Amino acid sequence: MWCPVQGRAGQGMRFYDPVTQAQLTIHNVVNWINQRIGSDELSGWRELVQKRWRALLPEAQYRPHQPPVFTIEPGLYVRNIWSAAEIEPSAAADPTLFLEFLDHAIGRDEREYLIKWLAWKYQKPLEKPHTGIYLYGPQGTGKGTIANVLEAVFGSSAVMRIADQSKLGSMSSVDIWSRTLLVVEEVDVSIKDRLANTIKSFMGTSWVDADRKHEHFGRHFIPANLIMLSNNPPTMLDGDDRRWYVKEMKPQPQPVQYFKELYAWLEDDGHEAVAHLLATADISEMDLSDRPRWTDEKALACDMATKQDVLDVQKLVEQADGYVFTADYFAEVCNPNRLFHIAHEVGLKVVNLNTLSGKSRSCATGFTEAECKRLFVAADAEVMQDPHQQNAWQLRYGHSVCSLAYARAK
């Protein structure tokens, strides 16, 4: 059966064939019918098309286990970009080789978590836990093998694979988050703040208001969960990260021969075994709000991400000739917004002169008005205003008192 792509009068109507993925004109359809039935039987056919068939929505949607064209309301159709995987679960196939591969690569306890996480996505493809998987390790660990297995088992339409993380910040990023899984295959270690924040926001929701290239700003469904594969540990995690599962993979002793045999098993009935494993795994104890499993690798990654900048700022504070700082003083080692959050860890406090004076616009000699709203001062120092002199601010540090400008770090 054909469905109209857009309804227009007379010869302008076009149709979509879900079998061949082709778009046909009214002439194609009429010729097809004429070849199979007599023209006398076509009486009233054009009238039926124009009166009762309505247009297929121009924007396709991703809806697993729905037909190629499905109805969202009576008479209104949507083309489905999902298609069923060629691999079907088989209870007769044995998943032992896949389990042994994971046992060696990440450990038995960790593979239980990973399988249940993947099973959730296999069984509930549109229900999105706001967590992601980050696997790293040298060549020969099987990171690419995992990506290949997932694409085969879930189906190519359900898995979006991109070469690196740069595409995650593109104008059409909502499109690559529109499947069941989003796999980044070669993650660079230097994920900057802006991209890291974009990734975090897309991981933390199933709907996003965003722009798309050549389209207006709109609301988009982004059911994909993110899987990142890299040679290096992550560097973009916060100290209290609640989104990422991080695990280092171990290489196989003889990777060439091992993966040759593993792929031969996968091509035999291994994919069917993995599909059945995911289809039948018990996920009854899992919840959308669950935090990812904590690992030693994640603890190390969080320490790498949060402590280095703390150490760098502490070093600058210790070496400074002064007790009052602006954000620019630490610009080379720490983002200003980040500095605001770690000030207490490096022995500083944030002082807003407007708050101290009770005025909306306070300024101290030697500082801009913007700087006076966020000064970083030694935690055991006290900032005071001279009530008898405008813009006269002083700093008391121990038994010493000096002007704020004099105490500014040089």
Secondary structure, 3 states (H helix, E strand, C coil): CCEEEECCCHHHCEEEECCCCEEEEHHHHHHHHHHHCCHHHHCCHHHHHHHHCCCEEEEEECCCCCCCEEEEECCEEEEECCCCCCCCCCCCCCCHHHHHHHHHHCCHHHHHHHHHHHHHHHHCCCCCCCCEEEEECCCCCCHHHHHHHHHHHHCCCCEEEECCHHHHHCCCHHHHCCCCEEEECCCCCCCCHHHHHHHHHHHCCCEEEECCCCCCCEEEECCCEEEEEECCCCCCCCCCCCCEEEEECCCCCCHHHHHHHHHHHHHHHHHHHHHHHHHHCCCCCCCCCCCCCCCHHHHHHHHHHHHHHHHHHHHHHHHCCCCEECHHHHCCCCCHHHHHHHHHHHCEEEECHHHHHCCCCCCCCCCCHHHHCCEEEECCCEEEECCCCCCCEEEEECCEEEEHHHHECC
